[in-house]
Amino acid sequence: MLNNLNLAALGQYIDLVKNKPEEGKAFMGITARWKGGVNAEITTHAKKIGSQENSRQFKFMSGEPEELLGDNNYPGPQGYMLGGMAG
């Protein structure tokens, strides 16, 4: 383990993808429902990574600050995207 990352499992996954490149492909999607103004409710869909499917779903709201005609109640799409890239 290094920084709570299982390096042995990571090495096994790397070997799997080297031998079967299709196992490295990921498919995912979302549904966005407009909630008025600049607010939207986002629902994530099940994702497939290689031959494995992960069926968990999440819902969250997206909005904008007052300067962009929002009510400042929810993070904006830019914040979610930057947070996702940092994660």
Phi and psi in degrees as a GROMACS rama.xvg file:
@    title "Ramachandran Plot"
@    xaxis  label "Phi"
@    yaxis  label "Psi"
@TYPE xy
-138.537  118.48  LEU-2
53.7566  41.399  ASN-3
63.7046  22.461  ASN-4
-109.441  125.597  LEU-5
-77.5144  96.3848  ASN-6
-66.487  -32.0099  LEU-7
-65.0903  -44.2631  ALA-8
-65.4488  -38.6711  ALA-9
-62.0246  -44.0982  LEU-10
-61.4747  -39.0398  GLY-11
-65.2265  -40.1923  GLN-12
-66.0319  -41.7144  TYR-13
-59.507  -44.9389  ILE-14
-62.3464  -41.0534  ASP-15
-59.2012  -47.2948  LEU-16
-68.6014  -34.4593  VAL-17
-62.6108  -39.8737  LYS-18
-83.9791  -28.5137  ASN-19
-137.043  84.016  LYS-20
-54.6457  -28.4607  PRO-21
-63.4892  -21.7432  GLU-22
-72.233  -12.1197  GLU-23
-92.8899  -3.53186  GLY-24
-82.4751  141.025  LYS-25
-126.14  140.545  ALA-26
-128.488  129.27  PHE-27
-153.566  166.772  MET-28
-163.449  173.31  GLY-29
-139.838  163.488  ILE-30
-121.321  133.815  THR-31
-114.868  129.068  ALA-32
-116.63  122.009  ARG-33
-66.018  132.642  TRP-34
-116.568  18.695  LYS-35
98.4151  146.916  GLY-36
58.6732  -127.847  GLY-37
-108.946  21.3667  VAL-38
-98.4517  142.538  ASN-39
-141.574  146.255  ALA-40
-100.627  123.857  GLU-41
-106.287  132.239  ILE-42
-120.866  125.72  THR-43
-82.8953  147.814  THR-44
-98.5043  165.858  HIS-45
-55.6902  146.133  ALA-46
-118.179  152.893  LYS-47
-119.242  126.035  LYS-48
-120.628  110.531  ILE-49
62.2422  -128.327  GLY-50
-94.7743  4.29515  SER-51
-102.641  136.129  GLN-52
-111.071  136.576  GLU-53
-114.147  114.872  ASN-54
-93.3218  6.06364  SER-55
-68.8091  145.768  ARG-56
-127.285  151.437  GLN-57
-133.072  150.488  PHE-58
-122.947  140.259  LYS-59
-153.788  160.522  PHE-60
-102.503  148.793  MET-61
-127.706  139.648  SER-62
-148.915  -154.824  GLY-63
-146.32  161.169  GLU-64
-74.6763  169.354  PRO-65
-57.6734  -33.3462  GLU-66
-63.1841  -22.3481  GLU-67
-111.737  31.1928  LEU-68
70.8083  18.5852  LEU-69
-96.9875  -175.193  GLY-70
-108.683  4.98742  ASP-71
62.7753  25.3125  ASN-72
-89.3645  -20.4125  ASN-73
-136.421  153.431  TYR-74
-61.623  152.194  PRO-75
-84.4909  164.767  GLY-76
-55.0675  -34.8528  PRO-77
-64.2918  -40.7201  GLN-78
-64.5156  -41.6384  GLY-79
-63.6565  -42.136  TYR-80
-65.5709  -45.1587  MET-81
-64.9923  -39.8622  LEU-82
-63.5884  -39.767  GLY-83
-64.1757  -40.2138  GLY-84
-68.3275  -35.0922  MET-85
-70.2482  -31.0854  ALA-86
